[in-house]
Amino acid sequence: GNNNTLGGGDTAKQLLLETCPAETQLGNYQDLTPDGAGRGCCQIDPIGLQDLQQTSDEHFKTVLAHFDYNIPLLQTDQVQTDPLLAFVLCRLYYKRIPTPIPKTREKRAHYWKKY
């Protein structure tokens, strides 16, 4: 899919590209909690994935059609080795936030830390 398949255009794309280095140093830092809660380059955890699976179903058909991910069937471990999946899930997570994505990097930094 193109960078606007899940909406938000360049601002959403920038938010995702800024979240990954902030959360995992571009995928180089792994969550060191005993159960390895945060997985992949965007630190998707089991609770977060389960929440998305239960509350974001209006986007499931789009994700399946454009990215070939069947969200209801995903397991958290799949995120560990699939950066595209991590970014898709991260975008779905941000789509649930009613506050618009800020236009500046500084304001987006506060946004990704808050949410």
C-alpha positions as a Markdown table, in Angstrom:
| # | Residue | x | y | z |
|---|---|---|---|---|
| 1 | Gly | 0.0 | 0.0 | 0.0 |
| 2 | Asn | 1.0 | 3.6 | -0.4 |
| 3 | Asn | 1.8 | 5.9 | 2.5 |
| 4 | Asn | -1.8 | 7.0 | 2.8 |
| 5 | Thr | -3.6 | 3.7 | 2.8 |
| 6 | Leu | -4.4 | 4.1 | 6.5 |
| 7 | Gly | -4.8 | 7.9 | 6.2 |
| 8 | Gly | -2.9 | 10.8 | 7.7 |
| 9 | Gly | -0.6 | 11.4 | 4.7 |
| 10 | Asp | 2.9 | 12.6 | 5.3 |
| 11 | Thr | 2.2 | 13.7 | 8.9 |
| 12 | Ala | 1.2 | 10.2 | 9.9 |
| 13 | Lys | 4.2 | 8.7 | 8.0 |
| 14 | Gln | 6.5 | 11.1 | 9.9 |
| 15 | Leu | 5.0 | 10.1 | 13.2 |
| 16 | Leu | 5.6 | 6.5 | 12.6 |
| 17 | Leu | 9.2 | 7.1 | 11.4 |
| 18 | Glu | 9.8 | 9.2 | 14.6 |
| 19 | Thr | 8.1 | 6.6 | 16.9 |
| 20 | Cys | 10.4 | 3.8 | 15.8 |
| 21 | Pro | 13.7 | 5.4 | 16.7 |
| 22 | Ala | 12.3 | 6.8 | 19.9 |
| 23 | Glu | 10.9 | 3.5 | 21.1 |
| 24 | Thr | 13.6 | 1.0 | 19.9 |
| 25 | Gln | 16.5 | 3.0 | 18.4 |
| 26 | Leu | 15.4 | 1.9 | 14.9 |
| 27 | Gly | 14.7 | -1.7 | 16.0 |
| 28 | Asn | 18.1 | -2.2 | 17.7 |
| 29 | Tyr | 16.7 | -2.0 | 21.3 |
| 30 | Gln | 14.6 | -4.9 | 22.5 |
| 31 | Asp | 12.3 | -4.7 | 25.5 |
| 32 | Leu | 14.1 | -6.2 | 28.4 |
| 33 | Thr | 11.1 | -6.9 | 30.6 |
| 34 | Pro | 10.9 | -10.6 | 31.7 |
| 35 | Asp | 8.1 | -11.4 | 29.2 |
| 36 | Gly | 9.5 | -9.2 | 26.5 |
| 37 | Ala | 6.3 | -7.3 | 26.4 |
| 38 | Gly | 7.1 | -4.8 | 23.6 |
| 39 | Arg | 7.8 | -6.5 | 20.3 |
| 40 | Gly | 9.3 | -5.2 | 17.1 |
| 41 | Cys | 10.5 | -1.8 | 16.0 |
| 42 | Cys | 7.4 | 0.0 | 17.4 |
| 43 | Gln | 7.2 | -1.9 | 20.8 |
| 44 | Ile | 3.8 | -3.6 | 20.2 |
| 45 | Asp | 2.9 | -5.6 | 23.3 |
| 46 | Pro | 0.3 | -8.4 | 23.7 |
| 47 | Ile | -2.2 | -6.2 | 25.5 |
| 48 | Gly | -1.9 | -3.5 | 22.8 |
| 49 | Leu | -2.4 | -6.1 | 20.0 |
| 50 | Gln | -5.4 | -7.7 | 21.7 |
| 51 | Asp | -6.9 | -4.2 | 22.2 |
| 52 | Leu | -6.5 | -3.4 | 18.5 |
| 53 | Gln | -8.0 | -6.8 | 17.6 |
| 54 | Gln | -11.0 | -6.0 | 19.6 |
| 55 | Thr | -11.5 | -2.3 | 18.8 |
| 56 | Ser | -10.2 | -1.4 | 15.4 |
| 57 | Asp | -12.1 | -3.7 | 13.1 |
| 58 | Glu | -13.2 | -1.0 | 10.7 |
| 59 | His | -9.7 | -1.1 | 9.3 |
| 60 | Phe | -9.2 | -4.9 | 9.1 |
| 61 | Lys | -10.4 | -5.2 | 5.5 |
| 62 | Thr | -8.2 | -2.4 | 4.3 |
| 63 | Val | -5.2 | -3.9 | 6.1 |
| 64 | Leu | -5.9 | -7.4 | 4.6 |
| 65 | Ala | -6.4 | -6.0 | 1.1 |
| 66 | His | -3.3 | -3.7 | 1.0 |
| 67 | Phe | -0.9 | -5.5 | 3.3 |
| 68 | Asp | -2.1 | -9.1 | 3.5 |
| 69 | Tyr | -2.3 | -9.1 | 7.3 |
| 70 | Asn | -5.3 | -10.8 | 8.9 |
| 71 | Ile | -5.4 | -8.7 | 12.1 |
| 72 | Pro | -7.7 | -11.0 | 14.2 |
| 73 | Leu | -5.4 | -13.9 | 13.6 |
| 74 | Leu | -2.1 | -12.2 | 14.4 |
| 75 | Gln | 0.1 | -13.2 | 17.3 |
| 76 | Thr | 2.4 | -10.8 | 19.1 |
| 77 | Asp | 5.5 | -12.8 | 18.2 |
| 78 | Gln | 4.9 | -12.1 | 14.5 |
| 79 | Val | 5.6 | -8.4 | 15.1 |
| 80 | Gln | 9.2 | -9.2 | 16.2 |
| 81 | Thr | 10.5 | -10.0 | 12.8 |
| 82 | Asp | 8.1 | -8.0 | 10.5 |
| 83 | Pro | 8.8 | -4.2 | 10.6 |
| 84 | Leu | 6.0 | -3.5 | 8.1 |
| 85 | Leu | 3.5 | -5.3 | 10.4 |
| 86 | Ala | 4.8 | -3.3 | 13.4 |
| 87 | Phe | 4.3 | 0.0 | 11.5 |
| 88 | Val | 0.8 | -1.0 | 10.4 |
| 89 | Leu | -0.2 | -1.9 | 14.0 |
| 90 | Cys | 1.4 | 1.3 | 15.2 |
| 91 | Arg | -0.6 | 3.3 | 12.7 |
| 92 | Leu | -3.8 | 1.5 | 13.7 |
| 93 | Tyr | -3.1 | 2.4 | 17.3 |
| 94 | Tyr | -2.6 | 6.1 | 16.5 |
| 95 | Lys | -5.7 | 6.1 | 14.4 |
| 96 | Arg | -7.8 | 5.5 | 17.5 |
| 97 | Ile | -6.6 | 8.7 | 19.1 |
| 98 | Pro | -9.1 | 11.6 | 18.5 |
| 99 | Thr | -6.5 | 14.3 | 18.8 |
| 100 | Pro | -5.1 | 15.1 | 15.4 |
| 101 | Ile | -1.4 | 14.3 | 14.7 |
| 102 | Pro | 0.6 | 17.5 | 15.2 |
| 103 | Lys | 2.4 | 19.0 | 12.2 |
| 104 | Thr | 5.8 | 19.7 | 13.9 |
| 105 | Arg | 8.3 | 17.2 | 15.1 |
| 106 | Glu | 8.5 | 18.7 | 18.6 |
| 107 | Lys | 4.7 | 18.5 | 19.0 |
| 108 | Arg | 4.7 | 15.0 | 17.6 |
| 109 | Ala | 7.3 | 14.0 | 20.2 |
| 110 | His | 4.9 | 15.0 | 23.0 |
| 111 | Tyr | 2.1 | 13.2 | 21.1 |
| 112 | Trp | 3.9 | 9.9 | 20.8 |
| 113 | Lys | 5.0 | 10.0 | 24.4 |
| 114 | Lys | 1.5 | 10.9 | 25.7 |
| 115 | Tyr | -0.2 | 8.1 | 23.7 |
